[in-house]
């Protein structure tokens, strides 16, 4: 008991230190991410494990830029694009975000509803209504600081994949080789999964969320010199340094979970001939070595937990962008009466996402295709972010460091080429 108490205190102390960067990283492994990484591991074994290592510096670079933009300007990404570039470009960026986020919300709500049905029975659509209502209520009724603390803890539910990965037999030599040496197949199936992997790792909603949450952190700090979005404040180098550390911790956590999800599914599903995951029950089989017949329960609880964490981030990031574009009050630190338009945007995004499930698309496939759409939408948004973060009018003396700039441009080129190759392989069929 004493050991567990020490561990709990250590984790609790760490979570008190981290902020928007860690929450952003944890929210990156949403149900769509878990599904896509599971599909990657089941279909291709260890052959995509290299992407978790390759994408770590890419995520840090892009998210550092977003955090820095929010810190220095006191505005969300959409507001910054609107102020320094054009309204047309801003709405183009918001439109890409809206398409990707709403589809992602729909897919995530679907897997949560299916998970609850697995646990308790009752119809899928009953749980769809319950989860949608609960998530909107949580975002509207709970204060930001309390909500942020909950988000940090929910991200730890993914540790079950780390434990399982060490419980099953792994070919660690092959794991090391496949992680250090990139392996790309030019088949349409591999390219689709790779773009989905990219999109669910470097996702548009993370860009907008972290920029706005850095502002929220300033507003909620009693020592801060700002009280609302759009107010100019002094940004000290120490604040930039803290944001970078926080971002690195969040992205490291996110990619570590990604790595172990791929390893776990490769060593369980792929090695046992399960190459195609079409149901949550099949995805849950990856956790059987850890909990046996309780695998369905553990998987379902995990999907519910990270869904509660990620869907508010998806809806919230879109609401920030829409509020920035319309120039209306925004912020999770505000009450409903103080930012009605902002919270209505959250409500509409969640409701439209829920309605998407009426199409009747397979739940696991919906999660997978949501990731692919994120991968396509992220490419032009990354270009915009790189330009913003290196514009002295925007970030003043805090322009992008050379190493981050190089990594970000490599990421943009790689993701752009990946999308083009994917589209080319599909059109060439």
Secondary structure, 3 states (H helix, E strand, C coil): CHHHHHHHHHHHHHHHHCCHHHHHHHHHCCHHHHHHHHHHHHHHHHHHCHHHHHHHHHHHHHHHHHHHHHHHHCCCHHHHHHHHCCHHHHHHHHHHHHHHHHHHHHHHHHHHHHHHHHHHCCCHHHHHHHHHHHHHHHHHHCCHHHHHHHHHHHHHHHHHHHHHHHHCCCCHHHHHHHHHCCCCCCCHHHHHHHHHHHHHHCCHHHHHHHHHHHHHHHHHCCCCCCCCCCCCCCCCHHHHHHHHHHHHHHHHHHHHHHHHHHHHHHHHCHHHCCCCCCCHHHHHHHHHHHHHHHHHHHHHHHHHHHHHHHHHHHHHHHHHHHHHHHCCCCCCCCCHHHCHHHHHHHHHHHHHHHHHHHHCCCHHHHHHHHHHHHHHHHHHHHHHHHHHHCCHHHHCCCCCCHHHHHHHHHHHHHHHHHHHHHHHHHHCC
